[in-house]
């Protein structure tokens, strides 16, 4: 029996994530996978089925779904940041796909305001507008460089002894330099990424010392770079790293995404946007 195709509405915008405990998509428990029956006996998530209360996907999708009269939605982001990483600047582009909506006349400006009101201090949505299916592939497949700011702990007990040298020589030398780094798949993502070496470019834009054992580092990186490992080196799995270039241990304490850029890291990409409601339908 042939079933009629499902109607879908596509909305596009940018989100700013202000929290360090919010994944982009639903963070299902890796043991029970959120299965209704298995999760009841799952010790890891204690029956919740997820490892976090909510996600960017849910905070946007729940409100948008209610406005359009559907509980079904799919979230598509232009890349993703780690759970503990904030997404600042002008935000990360996304498309939310609403499946089988029952309501079609929705004021998107009012919807954006409602999403922001409900999630004040955790999440902001900007520029919500009608989109179309073809935009999903463009957002997900277009390579984007990123700009980051990191708070880095350096050197432990030896930091006080070498602080002056770092300020006057090595930090000044690194600012503005671009390097090609080789990264072996980090341990933290080895369960979901191929075990191989990758070459990526990084550029240190500014390095400012904040006390004897901390640095504020601004850098841009090629699409697919593991930034925390660029800073620490992860026991030599990333070469060169900030740690190897400075000659002392480095550890990322906090990380923020400041911008989603074009492939060369020069500016934010400009997208054309469908201007009318009909283009948002499948």
C-alpha positions, 0 to 999 in steps of 0.5 A: 500500500502506498502512503502519501508523502509526509508534509514537512516545513523547514525553518532556518536560523542561527542559535547561540548556546550560552550554557556549558551543559547543553548538547546540540542534539538529544544525548541518548544514554549509550547503554540503553539508547533511550529504549523505553523498556531497556532504560527502566533497568539502566543503571547509567541513566537511572531510567531517564534514557538520556544523559542530559535533561535537554538539548538545543534540538529539543529546546527549539523543536518543542516550541516550534513543534507546538506552534506548528501542531506537531511533535515530530521534528529533525534538527540539522546543524552546520557542524556541532560543538561539544556539550561543554562548549558555548556557541557565541558570536552570531551563532551557528546556522541550523535548519529544523525540519517539522514533520506533518504539521497541522498548523501553517500560518505561524508568525516566525518573529513571534515564534523566535521571541517565544523560543528565546523567552523560554530559554533565557540565559541558556539559548538564543535563536536569531534570524528565524525564517522559512527555508527548504529541503535543499538547505539541509545538505548545504549546511551539513556538507559545506566546510566551515572554519571556526574561530574560538577563544579558550582559557588555558591552564599552562605549566602547573608548578613551572608556570611561574618560573617561565611566565616572563619568557612566555610573555616576551618571546614565545607568545608574541611569536605565535600570534598571527602564525598559521600551522598545519597540524597532524591529529590522530583521532582523539581518545574522547571520540574514538568510539565514533570516529575512524582511527586515522591521522588528519591534517588541518590548519590552525592560526593563533590570532591572539595569546594573552597571559591571565595570571602566572598559570593561565592564557586566553587564546584566540585561534581559528581552525580548519573544518574538522579540527579537534581544538582541545587537543590542539591546545594540549597535544594529547600526549603527542597525538596532535603535532604541533600543539600549543603545549609543544610550541610553548614547551610546557603542558597546556590544558583547556579549561573553557572553550567558546566558539566565536564564529562560523566562517568560510572555508579559509577562515576569513569571514562569515559565509553569506547565504541566500534565504527563501523569502516566502512561506511556500518555499518552506514546504517540502 
